[in-house]
Amino acid sequence: MNMKITSTPAIAIEGLEQSYGHKQVLRGLDLTVKRGEIYALLGGNGAGKSTTLSALLGFIVPQAGTVRVCGIDPAADPRGARATMAYVPENVSLYEHLTARENIAYFLALADAMRGRDAIEGALTAVGLAEEAWDKRLSGFSKGMRQKVAIALALARDVPVLLLDEPTSGLDPRAVLEFNRLLDAAREREVAVLMVTHDIVSAVDIADRSGFLGQGRIEEEREASASGPRFDLNALHDRYARAGEPA
């Protein structure tokens, strides 16, 4: 386990409730992620993972409970909260006619987070995107290559919180290993990472804690072991399969 984790959560959700019409999605969700911690949020379709991300990004106003990102309420100050976060969605929206390098520079400028050439190239190197692809248009990129550009953008932002929605989707096994090494590096910089994923194997490999979201709340959390196998993969898989089932 990483001993650099600090005591003050970078992400703090308490008693979060959210409904859409007559359907209650979140029922008193409690979730914390500390600086230097990687948290894997597991749950089936409709469990409330997307609603949780929307609350953190300030896209919805909680009907009950509180949400804080680095101490900032995203609903009251979405711009301030988003300045502390980098978000990588499952389906990355980048500009097809721009190169990898140009996409990163453009989105950094939009976020008022200008970075020099070295920082952008360092991020592209870190995600394992071949140097000959840096100045090619994204129209010729595979989904995995696009995902690498999006993750490079998140790294170049150099913020204390990363929100990752299905980050390994579309990545081949080698790219997943590279991605996990990136998260290791982020953890060493004491970045808080919330990873929403169906990829249990990736969660086993990299997460410090895994939470099972079902029935609108975290039903159970498991912590990585400090010695031996980090998680029991079979037990984690069985628990994931039961997430959201009535008690």
PEJO-V446173 format. One record per pair of residues at least 4 apart in sequence whose ideal C-beta (glycine too) atoms are under 6 Angstrom apart, sorted by the first residue. I is the first residue (numbers start at 1). J is the second residue. D is the distance in whole Angstrom. If there is no record, write none. Layout:
i & j & d
I & J & D
I & J & D
This chain:
i & j & d
1 & 226 & 5
2 & 36 & 6
2 & 187 & 6
4 & 36 & 5
4 & 190 & 6
5 & 34 & 5
5 & 36 & 4
5 & 37 & 5
6 & 34 & 6
6 & 35 & 5
9 & 32 & 4
9 & 34 & 5
10 & 33 & 6
10 & 35 & 5
10 & 70 & 6
10 & 160 & 6
10 & 161 & 5
10 & 192 & 4
11 & 33 & 4
11 & 69 & 6
11 & 192 & 6
11 & 194 & 6
12 & 32 & 5
12 & 68 & 4
13 & 29 & 6
13 & 31 & 4
13 & 67 & 5
14 & 30 & 6
14 & 65 & 6
14 & 66 & 5
15 & 28 & 5
15 & 65 & 4
16 & 26 & 5
16 & 29 & 4
16 & 62 & 6
16 & 65 & 4
17 & 26 & 6
17 & 63 & 5
17 & 64 & 4
17 & 65 & 6
18 & 25 & 5
18 & 26 & 4
18 & 51 & 5
18 & 63 & 6
19 & 24 & 4
25 & 48 & 5
25 & 51 & 5
26 & 48 & 5
26 & 51 & 6
26 & 216 & 5
27 & 216 & 3
27 & 217 & 5
28 & 217 & 5
29 & 217 & 5
33 & 37 & 5
33 & 39 & 5
33 & 192 & 5
33 & 194 & 5
35 & 190 & 5
35 & 192 & 5
36 & 187 & 6
36 & 190 & 4
37 & 192 & 6
37 & 208 & 5
38 & 183 & 6
38 & 187 & 6
38 & 193 & 4
38 & 206 & 6
38 & 207 & 5
38 & 208 & 5
39 & 194 & 5
39 & 209 & 5
40 & 195 & 5
40 & 197 & 6
40 & 203 & 4
40 & 207 & 4
40 & 210 & 4
41 & 49 & 6
41 & 196 & 5
41 & 211 & 6
41 & 213 & 6
42 & 210 & 6
42 & 212 & 5
42 & 240 & 5
43 & 47 & 3
43 & 49 & 5
43 & 213 & 3
43 & 214 & 6
43 & 243 & 5
44 & 243 & 6
44 & 244 & 5
47 & 213 & 5
47 & 214 & 6
47 & 244 & 6
48 & 52 & 6
48 & 213 & 6
48 & 216 & 6
49 & 196 & 5
54 & 59 & 4
54 & 60 & 5
55 & 60 & 6
55 & 62 & 6
55 & 67 & 5
56 & 69 & 6
56 & 74 & 6
58 & 74 & 3
58 & 75 & 6
58 & 78 & 3
58 & 81 & 6
61 & 75 & 5
62 & 67 & 6
67 & 74 & 6
69 & 74 & 6
69 & 81 & 5
69 & 84 & 6
69 & 161 & 6
70 & 84 & 4
70 & 160 & 6
72 & 77 & 5
72 & 80 & 5
72 & 81 & 4
74 & 78 & 5
74 & 81 & 4
77 & 81 & 6
78 & 82 & 6
84 & 159 & 6
84 & 160 & 6
84 & 161 & 5
85 & 159 & 6
85 & 161 & 4
85 & 163 & 6
86 & 154 & 4
86 & 157 & 4
86 & 159 & 5
86 & 162 & 5
87 & 163 & 4
88 & 150 & 5
88 & 151 & 6
88 & 154 & 5
88 & 164 & 5
88 & 167 & 6
89 & 165 & 5
90 & 165 & 5
90 & 166 & 4
90 & 169 & 5
92 & 146 & 5
92 & 150 & 4
94 & 103 & 5
94 & 138 & 5
95 & 103 & 6
96 & 138 & 5
96 & 139 & 4
97 & 137 & 6
98 & 102 & 4
98 & 103 & 5
99 & 135 & 5
99 & 136 & 6
99 & 137 & 6
100 & 134 & 5
100 & 149 & 5
101 & 134 & 5
101 & 135 & 6
103 & 149 & 6
104 & 120 & 5
104 & 153 & 5
104 & 156 & 6
107 & 153 & 6
108 & 113 & 5
108 & 114 & 6
108 & 115 & 5
113 & 157 & 5
115 & 119 & 4
115 & 120 & 6
115 & 156 & 5
118 & 122 & 6
119 & 156 & 6
120 & 156 & 6
123 & 152 & 4
123 & 155 & 4
123 & 156 & 4
124 & 129 & 5
124 & 134 & 6
124 & 152 & 5
126 & 155 & 6
127 & 148 & 4
127 & 151 & 5
127 & 152 & 5
128 & 178 & 4
129 & 133 & 5
129 & 148 & 5
141 & 145 & 4
141 & 146 & 5
143 & 170 & 4
144 & 170 & 5
144 & 171 & 5
144 & 175 & 5
147 & 170 & 6
154 & 162 & 6
160 & 191 & 6
161 & 192 & 5
162 & 191 & 6
162 & 193 & 5
163 & 194 & 5
164 & 195 & 5
165 & 196 & 5
166 & 197 & 6
168 & 176 & 5
168 & 199 & 5
168 & 202 & 5
171 & 175 & 4
171 & 176 & 5
180 & 205 & 5
180 & 206 & 5
183 & 193 & 6
183 & 206 & 5
186 & 191 & 4
186 & 193 & 6
197 & 203 & 6
200 & 236 & 6
200 & 237 & 6
200 & 240 & 6
203 & 207 & 5
203 & 210 & 5
204 & 231 & 5
204 & 233 & 5
208 & 224 & 5
209 & 221 & 6
209 & 223 & 5
210 & 222 & 5
211 & 218 & 5
211 & 221 & 5
212 & 219 & 5
212 & 220 & 5
212 & 239 & 6
212 & 243 & 4
214 & 219 & 5
214 & 243 & 4
214 & 244 & 3
215 & 244 & 6
224 & 230 & 4
225 & 230 & 6
231 & 236 & 5
